């Protein structure tokens, strides 16, 4: 009997330990999920080019920049165009080519490109992009693009009827650009590395720094501000990959977000996080009256409980409308409760938003209201 009791006791303790680990892991986030490495980002590339091979859907005659580009291209290929010659080809379109280049892309690797008409071309379907250099913000060429364009749009014209599906004046070339130059990256030469939080917060910055120091050793990291944590980087480049692999998988508990109310005035959508609280207040909006009152009451412990009598505030929310019964919440009021009551009595999104804004102006809400 005693052995069975000890076994049951050990099972209960082990179960509690496992549940505690699960509870901690649920609220813990990896560093790679909440922060990014400074300097490691996508870089935008852009270029100007020509698309040929269109089935009469290119730029119309008189599009000066298309004619000039066409003429320059022919001259570079050794074909002399007499001055004053009008190039009237409906199979050519001037386009802008854009792409995103990752920081760790190397020479010879390929990236996808987007091709968009900048003239009056009706469709790029069936077109081929000619060799187009893609430049970064510094004016340097980082990639060369060329290839057949895939267009998901469709345009059909029949007499007076015109049917268009999606946008046929833009397309995409998978692996349509080849990287020609490496992007300078502080990961390779900087003595320190900086982690930038996706959502700046002083408490999160401090907790992340403490988690890094606890795992990697004291003095490894220190918070710079609410958005950045600076960490010491290994001198040898070969060690930095292993170092970052361990560091980005460190788990810690970020700080809770500030109390916020997100309001979409167009759709009437209201999002409220769990930290939003309200204070005693009364709001009258049209035929709606919202009253929030707070009354203290004494909490008496049971006999021989060893506790003491304390004064606990009890808050009531009362919403009144003509021909509608009252709704009362005995304790623990939140804005979620108010919104639920307003929805129950059939208040529209405009009424709900107006009441929330009035509560905020009266200082009865501890949250920031963001209207999008």
Secondary structure, DSSP 8 states (H G I E B T S, - for coil): -HHHHHHHHHHHHHHHHHHHHHHHHHH-EEHHHHEEETT-S-EEEEEEEEEE--SS-S--TT-HHHHHHHHHHHHHTT----TT-----TT-EEEEEEEEE-TT--TT-EEEEEEEE-SS-S--TT-EEEEEEEE-TTS-EEEEEEEE-B---EEEEETTEEEEES-TTEEEEEEEEEE-S----HHHH-SEEEEEESS--HHHHHHHHHHHHHHH-TTSEEE-SSSEEEEE--SSHHHHHHHHHHHTT-EE-------EEEEETTTTEEEE-TT--B-SEEEEETTEEEEEEEEEEEE---TTS----EEEEEEEEEEEETTEEEE---S---HHHHHHHHHHTT--HHHHHHHHHHHHHTT-B-SEEEE-
